[in-house]
Amino acid sequence: MRTALITGASSGIGAAIAQNLAKKQFRLILCGRNEARLQKTKSFCESFTEVHSLLFDVADNAEVTQAIHSLPDEWKTISVLINNAGNAHGLAPLEAGHISDWHQMLDSNVAGLLHVSAAVIPFLLSSKNSQIINISSVAARKTYVNGVVYCATKKAVDVISEGMRLELTEKGVRVTNIQPGAVETDFSLVRFKNDADRAAQVYQGYEALQAEDIAEAVSYCLKVPSRVSIAEMCIYPAAQADPTTIFRK
């Protein structure tokens, strides 16, 4: 039975990945910041498999290090790392952006991924059939107006994934970078500071991807034979042609 550590597991894509892998009998280490939401995900998953939870903010390296090192020995047999935690804050021209928003995205999407990866990779190197799956975005493929910093953070995830692949392939660790298009989660609600009406408009007039769609993609990458490495995967809803083109009814 493989052990997978998932960041951002309290909601959205992370929770969907956790629920999917729980049904497939992965042992799960669920990580998140929101204790109540994380417990909800954990309770669901415990109906299918063994689950351990860790409460920390990926942006805080001290918290990450302490939490990962606190794992009981029987939970250190990690062979799958899923770097899912991340966020978008604001949608404005660069000169009108808020520095606090920039730092939240840089600290979570980039530094947070690095913090967790650095702490977990030593465990992966000690396991067999190890894999890293980083959740990026189609925003890495084409920078869009008013989203400069967010797009930059997701481009960084692509570059980090490539670098990981170069460093870790010879050590037996496969690295996958997944770029979701428009997924209907709390993503836009966070970006627009809990403005529910504005967030809802993002998903109107077409059928957006669901978190479960990305979870299925992750599951596929984990079940391929060990001779196969899915380096990159880009996933759009059927109505989306590129990062900035969505055909609405």
Backbone as CSV, one residue per row, in Angstrom:
resi,resn,N_x,N_y,N_z,CA_x,CA_y,CA_z,C_x,C_y,C_z
1,MET,0.852,-1.200,0.000,0.000,0.000,0.000,0.885,1.246,0.000
2,ARG,0.664,2.137,-0.959,1.483,3.329,-1.073,0.962,4.445,-0.149
3,THR,1.896,5.252,0.326,1.553,6.379,1.187,1.735,7.666,0.404
4,ALA,0.670,8.484,0.352,0.700,9.743,-0.385,0.499,10.912,0.557
5,LEU,1.328,11.938,0.416,1.172,13.181,1.163,0.592,14.224,0.217
6,ILE,-0.512,14.846,0.622,-1.233,15.805,-0.221,-1.337,17.139,0.505
7,THR,-0.865,18.208,-0.118,-1.032,19.531,0.472,-2.312,20.173,-0.064
8,GLY,-2.834,21.117,0.691,-4.086,21.761,0.298,-5.244,20.780,0.251
9,ALA,-5.243,19.827,1.186,-6.224,18.736,1.150,-7.540,19.078,1.828
10,SER,-7.674,20.294,2.319,-8.876,20.632,3.083,-10.080,20.954,2.209
11,SER,-9.847,21.289,0.931,-10.971,21.635,0.068,-10.559,21.554,-1.395
12,GLY,-11.541,21.776,-2.285,-11.257,21.878,-3.707,-10.575,20.667,-4.310
13,ILE,-9.586,20.927,-5.165,-8.880,19.854,-5.862,-8.175,18.932,-4.877
14,GLY,-7.571,19.488,-3.850,-6.854,18.661,-2.877,-7.757,17.670,-2.174
15,ALA,-8.934,18.127,-1.761,-9.885,17.223,-1.103,-10.366,16.158,-2.075
16,ALA,-10.606,16.539,-3.327,-11.054,15.563,-4.328,-9.988,14.510,-4.598
17,ILE,-8.723,14.932,-4.646,-7.625,13.975,-4.828,-7.582,13.012,-3.652
18,ALA,-7.703,13.545,-2.446,-7.673,12.704,-1.252,-8.793,11.669,-1.277
19,GLN,-9.988,12.095,-1.596,-11.131,11.181,-1.625,-10.963,10.110,-2.699
20,ASN,-10.430,10.507,-3.855,-10.200,9.555,-4.942,-9.173,8.508,-4.542
21,LEU,-8.056,8.947,-3.977,-6.988,8.009,-3.621,-7.370,7.153,-2.421
22,ALA,-8.207,7.696,-1.540,-8.672,6.895,-0.402,-9.443,5.680,-0.894
23,LYS,-10.286,5.887,-1.888,-11.068,4.780,-2.449,-10.182,3.753,-3.144
24,LYS,-8.977,4.183,-3.528,-8.044,3.274,-4.192,-7.024,2.705,-3.205
25,GLN,-7.290,2.904,-1.931,-6.523,2.280,-0.858,-5.107,2.820,-0.681
26,PHE,-4.869,4.071,-1.058,-3.620,4.727,-0.680,-3.707,5.091,0.798
27,ARG,-2.622,4.945,1.531,-2.537,5.546,2.866,-2.291,7.037,2.662
28,LEU,-2.979,7.890,3.432,-2.950,9.317,3.144,-2.441,10.147,4.307
29,ILE,-1.562,11.088,3.976,-1.164,12.146,4.906,-1.760,13.428,4.346
30,LEU,-2.785,13.942,5.008,-3.520,15.103,4.524,-3.019,16.362,5.217
31,CYS,-2.664,17.369,4.436,-2.092,18.592,4.980,-2.944,19.796,4.591
32,GLY,-3.103,20.721,5.532,-3.876,21.918,5.241,-3.781,22.921,6.370
33,ARG,-4.400,24.083,6.159,-4.388,25.147,7.168,-5.686,25.228,7.954
34,ASN,-6.797,24.856,7.309,-8.114,24.982,7.928,-8.458,23.672,8.643
35,GLU,-8.389,23.696,9.966,-8.545,22.460,10.745,-9.915,21.817,10.555
36,ALA,-10.973,22.636,10.548,-12.326,22.082,10.420,-12.514,21.419,9.061
37,ARG,-12.091,22.081,8.007,-12.230,21.513,6.668,-11.345,20.285,6.482
38,LEU,-10.141,20.355,7.041,-9.228,19.214,6.920,-9.810,17.997,7.625
39,GLN,-10.439,18.211,8.766,-11.056,17.114,9.500,-12.206,16.500,8.710
40,LYS,-12.933,17.331,7.975,-14.031,16.825,7.145,-13.499,15.890,6.065
41,THR,-12.422,16.307,5.406,-11.803,15.446,4.394,-11.280,14.164,5.020
42,LYS,-10.653,14.300,6.162,-10.096,13.136,6.849,-11.197,12.146,7.224
43,SER,-12.297,12.642,7.737,-13.393,11.766,8.155,-13.932,10.961,6.982
44,PHE,-14.065,11.598,5.829,-14.515,10.870,4.636,-13.513,9.785,4.259
45,CYS,-12.253,10.143,4.212,-11.223,9.213,3.746,-11.033,8.031,4.693
46,GLU,-11.258,8.265,5.981,-11.065,7.199,6.960,-12.049,6.046,6.774
47,SER,-13.098,6.265,5.989,-14.036,5.181,5.700,-13.427,4.155,4.750
48,PHE,-12.303,4.541,4.114,-11.709,3.680,3.094,-10.277,3.263,3.396
49,THR,-9.549,4.068,4.175,-8.117,3.797,4.324,-7.579,4.430,5.604
50,GLU,-6.293,4.217,5.859,-5.623,4.844,6.994,-5.287,6.289,6.637
51,VAL,-5.486,7.193,7.596,-5.262,8.610,7.338,-4.547,9.257,8.520
52,HIS,-3.577,10.096,8.201,-2.896,10.926,9.199,-2.988,12.360,8.703
53,SER,-3.233,13.314,9.573,-3.355,14.702,9.140,-2.290,15.580,9.786
54,LEU,-1.888,16.604,9.051,-0.909,17.576,9.534,-1.456,18.976,9.273
55,LEU,-1.434,19.821,10.289,-1.955,21.173,10.169,-0.783,22.152,10.079
56,PHE,-0.604,22.779,8.920,0.455,23.770,8.764,0.197,24.622,7.535
57,ASP,0.892,25.757,7.477,0.848,26.664,6.330,2.102,26.412,5.507
58,VAL,1.944,26.030,4.250,3.113,25.704,3.420,4.057,26.888,3.286
59,ALA,3.550,28.107,3.445,4.380,29.300,3.308,5.363,29.472,4.457
60,ASP,5.115,28.787,5.561,5.961,28.895,6.756,6.883,27.682,6.820
61,ASN,8.135,27.870,6.453,9.060,26.735,6.373,9.285,26.069,7.725
62,ALA,9.292,26.850,8.788,9.470,26.275,10.120,8.301,25.353,10.460
63,GLU,7.077,25.781,10.139,5.899,24.939,10.375,5.968,23.665,9.542
64,VAL,6.351,23.826,8.280,6.441,22.664,7.389,7.443,21.653,7.934
65,THR,8.622,22.127,8.266,9.688,21.238,8.743,9.276,20.526,10.023
66,GLN,8.703,21.285,10.954,8.286,20.686,12.225,7.217,19.631,12.005
67,ALA,6.239,19.934,11.150,5.141,19.000,10.920,5.623,17.718,10.241
68,ILE,6.429,17.857,9.209,6.910,16.677,8.486,7.790,15.814,9.388
69,HIS,8.635,16.446,10.157,9.524,15.694,11.055,8.767,15.056,12.216
70,SER,7.546,15.548,12.480,6.758,14.989,13.578,6.051,13.684,13.195
71,LEU,6.115,13.314,11.933,5.434,12.093,11.494,5.964,10.875,12.243
72,PRO,5.083,10.026,12.729,5.537,8.766,13.322,6.299,7.951,12.275
73,ASP,7.194,7.101,12.706,8.029,6.329,11.779,7.201,5.556,10.767
74,GLU,6.060,5.027,11.204,5.240,4.218,10.298,4.581,5.051,9.198
75,TRP,4.656,6.387,9.326,4.085,7.262,8.301,5.156,7.929,7.447
76,LYS,6.393,7.537,7.644,7.480,8.143,6.877,7.809,7.377,5.601
77,THR,7.002,6.370,5.298,7.212,5.577,4.078,6.468,6.223,2.902
78,ILE,6.717,7.502,2.704,6.012,8.266,1.671,6.601,7.952,0.293
79,SER,5.747,7.563,-0.636,6.214,7.320,-2.005,5.536,8.245,-3.018
80,VAL,4.562,9.049,-2.557,3.872,9.984,-3.444,3.741,11.336,-2.742
81,LEU,4.192,12.385,-3.420,3.999,13.751,-2.934,3.153,14.491,-3.955
82,ILE,2.038,15.050,-3.502,1.171,15.836,-4.381,1.154,17.271,-3.866
83,ASN,1.866,18.132,-4.579,1.938,19.554,-4.230,0.750,20.270,-4.865
84,ASN,-0.309,20.402,-4.094,-1.544,20.998,-4.594,-1.824,22.372,-3.994
85,ALA,-1.318,22.650,-2.803,-1.635,23.910,-2.120,-1.232,25.109,-2.969
86,GLY,-2.115,26.093,-3.022,-1.834,27.306,-3.782,-3.062,28.193,-3.809
87,ASN,-2.903,29.390,-4.351,-4.028,30.311,-4.353,-3.808,31.427,-5.361
88,ALA,-4.880,32.160,-5.627,-4.820,33.386,-6.429,-5.465,34.495,-5.613
89,HIS,-4.852,35.662,-5.624,-5.396,36.798,-4.869,-5.408,38.032,-5.755
90,GLY,-6.602,38.513,-6.032,-6.750,39.731,-6.808,-6.641,39.515,-8.309
91,LEU,-7.217,40.461,-9.049,-7.151,40.465,-10.505,-7.123,41.927,-10.926
92,ALA,-5.896,42.450,-11.036,-5.742,43.885,-11.282,-4.442,44.142,-12.031
93,PRO,-4.339,45.289,-12.718,-3.073,45.650,-13.354,-1.956,45.718,-12.320
94,LEU,-0.741,45.483,-12.770,0.388,45.417,-11.851,0.503,46.665,-10.980
95,GLU,0.312,47.854,-11.588,0.494,49.084,-10.827,-0.615,49.299,-9.802
96,ALA,-1.728,48.556,-9.947,-2.841,48.694,-9.003,-2.933,47.502,-8.053
97,GLY,-2.000,46.579,-8.165,-2.044,45.385,-7.334,-1.639,45.665,-5.901
98,HIS,-1.983,44.730,-5.029,-1.632,44.856,-3.613,-0.435,43.967,-3.302
99,ILE,0.557,44.547,-2.663,1.772,43.793,-2.348,1.445,42.583,-1.483
100,SER,0.476,42.726,-0.595,0.101,41.595,0.265,-0.430,40.439,-0.570
101,ASP,-1.178,40.745,-1.638,-1.666,39.702,-2.536,-0.501,39.005,-3.238
102,TRP,0.455,39.801,-3.713,1.609,39.220,-4.400,2.345,38.247,-3.491
103,HIS,2.574,38.686,-2.262,3.330,37.839,-1.340,2.572,36.564,-0.986
104,GLN,1.258,36.669,-0.844,0.490,35.454,-0.552,0.630,34.429,-1.669
105,MET,0.603,34.891,-2.919,0.742,33.961,-4.044,2.164,33.418,-4.165
106,LEU,3.147,34.281,-4.043,4.535,33.840,-4.136,4.894,32.899,-2.990
107,ASP,4.437,33.251,-1.786,4.786,32.447,-0.614,4.129,31.077,-0.626
108,SER,2.907,31.006,-1.130,2.194,29.726,-1.159,2.520,28.924,-2.415
109,ASN,2.350,29.538,-3.582,2.461,28.806,-4.843,3.887,28.383,-5.173
110,VAL,4.859,29.202,-4.776,6.250,28.919,-5.124,7.047,28.468,-3.896
111,ALA,7.200,29.365,-2.921,7.990,29.005,-1.745,7.381,27.818,-1.004
112,GLY,6.047,27.783,-0.920,5.400,26.680,-0.214,5.673,25.343,-0.855
113,LEU,5.612,25.300,-2.179,5.910,24.060,-2.894,7.350,23.628,-2.623
114,LEU,8.268,24.588,-2.608,9.672,24.273,-2.347,9.875,23.781,-0.912
115,HIS,9.221,24.442,0.046,9.353,24.042,1.447,8.951,22.581,1.641
116,VAL,7.773,22.238,1.130,7.256,20.877,1.317,8.116,19.869,0.568
117,SER,8.488,20.196,-0.652,9.280,19.264,-1.464,10.619,18.962,-0.809
118,ALA,11.296,20.001,-0.330,12.595,19.796,0.308,12.487,18.900,1.535
119,ALA,11.374,19.020,2.260,11.187,18.204,3.473,10.809,16.760,3.152
120,VAL,10.092,16.547,2.039,9.554,15.215,1.740,10.436,14.393,0.804
121,ILE,11.193,15.039,-0.060,12.003,14.297,-1.031,12.922,13.259,-0.377
122,PRO,13.555,13.539,0.777,14.371,12.484,1.398,13.595,11.206,1.679
123,PHE,12.308,11.316,2.021,11.492,10.121,2.231,11.219,9.415,0.909
124,LEU,10.988,10.190,-0.147,10.746,9.595,-1.463,11.966,8.804,-1.932
125,LEU,13.140,9.336,-1.658,14.365,8.668,-2.095,14.592,7.352,-1.368
126,SER,13.950,7.198,-0.231,14.076,5.960,0.541,12.986,4.955,0.195
127,SER,12.044,5.357,-0.657,10.934,4.488,-1.034,11.086,4.013,-2.471
128,LYS,10.325,3.012,-2.812,10.331,2.504,-4.179,9.142,3.097,-4.945
129,ASN,9.298,3.197,-6.250,8.213,3.663,-7.120,7.683,5.022,-6.670
130,SER,8.603,5.959,-6.406,8.208,7.268,-5.885,7.812,8.223,-7.006
131,GLN,6.850,9.098,-6.688,6.363,10.069,-7.658,6.053,11.398,-6.987
132,ILE,6.274,12.479,-7.735,5.858,13.818,-7.331,4.888,14.325,-8.384
133,ILE,3.750,14.846,-7.939,2.795,15.472,-8.855,2.570,16.905,-8.382
134,ASN,2.934,17.847,-9.230,2.753,19.264,-8.928,1.542,19.799,-9.692
135,ILE,0.657,20.480,-8.988,-0.517,21.066,-9.622,-0.186,22.510,-10.003
136,SER,-0.032,22.735,-11.284,0.276,24.054,-11.823,-1.026,24.669,-12.324
137,SER,-1.008,25.249,-13.514,-2.201,25.873,-14.091,-1.922,26.191,-15.547
138,VAL,-2.981,26.294,-16.350,-2.798,26.758,-17.725,-2.324,28.206,-17.745
139,ALA,-2.418,28.902,-16.616,-1.891,30.265,-16.519,-0.390,30.297,-16.745
140,ALA,0.259,29.151,-16.601,1.692,29.067,-16.878,1.986,29.068,-18.370
141,ARG,0.980,28.740,-19.167,1.175,28.612,-20.613,1.024,29.936,-21.359
142,LYS,0.230,30.851,-20.769,-0.035,32.128,-21.436,-0.383,33.176,-20.381
143,THR,0.447,34.162,-20.250,0.196,35.223,-19.275,-1.024,36.039,-19.702
144,TYR,-1.906,36.324,-18.737,-3.092,37.099,-19.093,-3.135,38.435,-18.348
145,VAL,-3.861,39.368,-18.927,-3.983,40.714,-18.382,-4.535,40.665,-16.960
146,ASN,-3.944,41.431,-16.069,-4.361,41.574,-14.672,-4.012,40.363,-13.805
147,GLY,-3.314,39.397,-14.391,-2.937,38.219,-13.612,-1.447,37.950,-13.655
148,VAL,-0.645,39.010,-13.793,0.792,38.857,-14.024,1.478,38.025,-12.938
149,VAL,1.225,38.364,-11.683,1.935,37.680,-10.597,1.465,36.233,-10.467
150,TYR,0.159,36.015,-10.548,-0.338,34.644,-10.473,0.245,33.793,-11.596
151,CYS,0.222,34.319,-12.818,0.778,33.574,-13.953,2.263,33.280,-13.731
152,ALA,2.979,34.259,-13.178,4.407,34.066,-12.913,4.641,32.946,-11.913
153,THR,3.778,32.861,-10.888,3.966,31.798,-9.891,3.723,30.422,-10.497
154,LYS,2.766,30.329,-11.415,2.475,29.041,-12.021,3.523,28.674,-13.075
155,LYS,4.095,29.678,-13.746,5.231,29.411,-14.616,6.400,28.872,-13.795
156,ALA,6.558,29.406,-12.583,7.611,28.918,-11.689,7.389,27.452,-11.328
157,VAL,6.128,27.068,-11.107,5.836,25.660,-10.799,6.261,24.768,-11.964
158,ASP,6.008,25.214,-13.195,6.440,24.451,-14.366,7.959,24.284,-14.386
159,VAL,8.672,25.368,-14.119,10.133,25.329,-14.137,10.666,24.431,-13.017
160,ILE,10.075,24.543,-11.840,10.492,23.701,-10.717,10.252,22.233,-11.042
161,SER,9.119,21.940,-11.662,8.822,20.554,-12.044,9.873,20.022,-13.008
162,GLU,10.247,20.850,-13.978,11.272,20.447,-14.931,12.596,20.195,-14.225
163,GLY,12.954,21.089,-13.316,14.194,20.920,-12.565,14.174,19.676,-11.696
164,MET,13.044,19.424,-11.051,12.918,18.202,-10.252,13.138,16.961,-11.113
165,ARG,12.554,16.987,-12.313,12.673,15.830,-13.206,14.137,15.590,-13.583
166,LEU,14.859,16.672,-13.838,16.270,16.561,-14.196,17.101,16.008,-13.033
167,GLU,16.756,16.425,-11.831,17.533,16.008,-10.661,17.153,14.635,-10.134
168,LEU,15.877,14.258,-10.296,15.385,13.075,-9.585,15.148,11.837,-10.445
169,THR,15.105,11.990,-11.760,14.828,10.831,-12.612,15.843,9.721,-12.387
170,GLU,17.118,10.065,-12.357,18.136,9.037,-12.180,18.082,8.396,-10.790
171,LYS,17.373,9.049,-9.869,17.230,8.517,-8.519,15.931,7.734,-8.347
172,GLY,15.207,7.547,-9.454,14.012,6.709,-9.416,12.727,7.411,-9.027
173,VAL,12.727,8.739,-9.061,11.517,9.494,-8.714,10.945,10.114,-9.997
174,ARG,9.713,9.772,-10.314,9.044,10.345,-11.477,8.336,11.638,-11.087
175,VAL,8.363,12.612,-11.990,7.790,13.931,-11.701,6.779,14.299,-12.782
176,THR,5.583,14.665,-12.336,4.498,15.053,-13.246,4.039,16.467,-12.928
177,ASN,3.833,17.266,-13.969,3.293,18.615,-13.820,1.924,18.661,-14.491
178,ILE,0.876,18.957,-13.713,-0.483,19.003,-14.243,-0.963,20.441,-14.293
179,GLN,-1.476,20.855,-15.457,-1.954,22.218,-15.669,-3.478,22.206,-15.885
180,PRO,-4.268,22.433,-14.853,-5.726,22.517,-15.039,-6.133,23.856,-15.647
181,GLY,-7.183,23.805,-16.456,-7.823,25.026,-16.929,-8.839,25.483,-15.900
182,ALA,-9.982,25.973,-16.346,-10.999,26.502,-15.434,-11.668,25.374,-14.654
183,VAL,-11.467,25.358,-13.350,-12.046,24.353,-12.455,-12.966,25.072,-11.473
184,GLU,-14.181,24.605,-11.346,-15.160,25.262,-10.477,-14.966,24.825,-9.026
185,THR,-14.194,25.622,-8.295,-13.931,25.391,-6.881,-14.068,26.743,-6.166
186,ASP,-13.451,26.865,-4.992,-13.436,28.146,-4.286,-12.336,29.072,-4.809
187,PHE,-11.650,28.665,-5.869,-10.532,29.431,-6.417,-10.905,30.898,-6.658
188,SER,-11.991,31.117,-7.380,-12.380,32.485,-7.712,-12.941,33.237,-6.498
189,LEU,-13.549,32.510,-5.593,-14.062,33.140,-4.370,-12.899,33.718,-3.566
190,VAL,-11.797,32.977,-3.510,-10.606,33.473,-2.813,-10.011,34.651,-3.574
191,ARG,-9.886,34.491,-4.900,-9.292,35.558,-5.716,-10.044,36.875,-5.551
192,PHE,-11.372,36.799,-5.473,-12.187,38.006,-5.411,-12.648,38.344,-3.989
193,LYS,-11.876,37.908,-3.008,-12.089,38.315,-1.606,-13.505,38.023,-1.117
194,ASN,-13.992,36.816,-1.416,-15.314,36.347,-0.982,-16.478,37.084,-1.645
195,ASP,-16.231,37.702,-2.790,-17.312,38.304,-3.574,-17.972,37.185,-4.378
196,ALA,-19.026,36.599,-3.823,-19.641,35.407,-4.407,-20.221,35.669,-5.792
197,ASP,-20.811,36.844,-5.993,-21.407,37.156,-7.298,-20.338,37.237,-8.386
198,ARG,-19.255,37.898,-8.091,-18.175,38.030,-9.079,-17.523,36.678,-9.352
199,ALA,-17.364,35.891,-8.293,-16.765,34.567,-8.453,-17.647,33.672,-9.315
200,ALA,-18.956,33.747,-9.116,-19.883,32.900,-9.867,-19.848,33.207,-11.355
201,GLN,-19.595,34.465,-11.697,-19.565,34.859,-13.098,-18.464,34.156,-13.885
202,VAL,-17.409,33.757,-13.200,-16.282,33.079,-13.862,-16.736,31.774,-14.505
203,TYR,-17.744,31.133,-13.912,-18.157,29.799,-14.355,-19.512,29.794,-15.068
204,GLN,-20.003,30.964,-15.427,-21.307,31.049,-16.088,-21.186,30.866,-17.600
205,GLY,-22.188,30.200,-18.190,-22.274,30.092,-19.637,-21.526,28.941,-20.263
206,TYR,-20.946,28.091,-19.440,-20.250,26.905,-19.949,-20.094,25.912,-18.797
207,GLU,-19.688,24.713,-19.113,-19.491,23.693,-18.081,-18.010,23.612,-17.728
208,ALA,-17.678,24.132,-16.566,-16.288,24.126,-16.116,-15.873,22.734,-15.661
209,LEU,-14.576,22.521,-15.570,-14.071,21.299,-14.963,-14.496,21.249,-13.503
210,GLN,-14.580,20.038,-12.972,-14.830,19.828,-11.549,-13.554,19.302,-10.893
211,ALA,-13.447,19.507,-9.592,-12.251,19.047,-8.877,-12.016,17.555,-9.096
212,GLU,-13.105,16.803,-9.226,-12.997,15.353,-9.426,-12.310,15.004,-10.744
213,ASP,-12.422,15.879,-11.743,-11.763,15.636,-13.024,-10.247,15.660,-12.866
214,ILE,-9.762,16.594,-12.083,-8.321,16.684,-11.849,-7.860,15.522,-10.975
215,ALA,-8.700,15.143,-10.024,-8.370,13.991,-9.180,-8.228,12.724,-10.008
216,GLU,-9.081,12.554,-11.008,-8.986,11.384,-11.887,-7.688,11.412,-12.690
217,ALA,-7.282,12.600,-13.117,-6.021,12.731,-13.850,-4.834,12.342,-12.963
218,VAL,-4.871,12.789,-11.725,-3.816,12.428,-10.774,-3.784,10.920,-10.576
219,SER,-4.960,10.342,-10.395,-5.056,8.892,-10.202,-4.461,8.141,-11.388
220,TYR,-4.756,8.618,-12.601,-4.201,7.970,-13.792,-2.672,8.003,-13.780
221,CYS,-2.107,9.161,-13.447,-0.646,9.293,-13.423,-0.007,8.362,-12.403
222,LEU,-0.740,8.061,-11.342,-0.196,7.200,-10.283,-0.359,5.713,-10.581
223,LYS,-1.260,5.367,-11.509,-1.506,3.946,-11.748,-0.798,3.410,-12.989
224,VAL,-0.126,4.278,-13.756,0.579,3.777,-14.938,1.738,2.897,-14.498
225,PRO,2.195,1.989,-15.362,3.330,1.124,-15.008,4.562,1.947,-14.642
226,SER,5.427,1.373,-13.849,6.617,2.088,-13.370,7.543,2.490,-14.515
227,ARG,7.401,1.858,-15.673,8.228,2.233,-16.824,7.736,3.516,-17.493
228,VAL,6.551,3.992,-17.079,5.923,5.158,-17.714,6.036,6.377,-16.796
229,SER,6.408,7.499,-17.382,6.432,8.759,-16.638,5.635,9.803,-17.411
230,ILE,4.550,10.272,-16.814,3.751,11.342,-17.420,4.408,12.655,-17.022
231,ALA,5.127,13.264,-17.925,5.872,14.470,-17.583,4.947,15.672,-17.409
232,GLU,4.023,15.852,-18.353,3.140,17.004,-18.314,1.739,16.611,-18.754
233,MET,0.739,17.304,-18.194,-0.645,17.072,-18.592,-1.391,18.400,-18.492
234,CYS,-1.996,18.816,-19.597,-2.793,20.034,-19.644,-4.257,19.636,-19.817
235,ILE,-5.136,20.170,-18.960,-6.537,19.750,-18.966,-7.444,20.976,-19.039
236,TYR,-8.196,21.085,-20.129,-9.176,22.158,-20.289,-10.587,21.590,-20.192
237,PRO,-11.563,22.412,-19.781,-12.960,22.034,-20.025,-13.202,22.094,-21.526
238,ALA,-14.206,21.381,-22.010,-14.452,21.305,-23.448,-14.698,22.676,-24.068
239,ALA,-15.175,23.626,-23.291,-15.494,24.954,-23.822,-14.301,25.899,-23.823
240,GLN,-13.182,25.472,-23.312,-12.013,26.355,-23.211,-10.966,25.961,-24.250
241,ALA,-10.536,26.951,-25.053,-9.582,26.681,-26.123,-8.142,26.993,-25.726
242,ASP,-7.961,27.991,-24.888,-6.645,28.316,-24.365,-6.853,29.050,-23.037
243,PRO,-5.790,29.452,-22.363,-5.981,30.047,-21.020,-6.934,31.232,-20.968
244,THR,-7.077,31.961,-22.059,-7.923,33.167,-22.021,-9.142,33.097,-22.940
245,THR,-9.382,31.947,-23.544,-10.503,31.823,-24.484,-11.478,30.759,-24.026
246,ILE,-12.650,31.188,-23.581,-13.726,30.281,-23.165,-14.972,30.634,-23.957
247,PHE,-15.572,29.649,-24.580,-16.777,29.875,-25.389,-18.004,29.662,-24.513
248,ARG,-18.734,30.732,-24.291,-19.903,30.697,-23.419,-21.190,30.742,-24.230
249,LYS,-22.221,30.113,-23.726,-23.512,30.088,-24.411,-24.315,31.340,-24.092
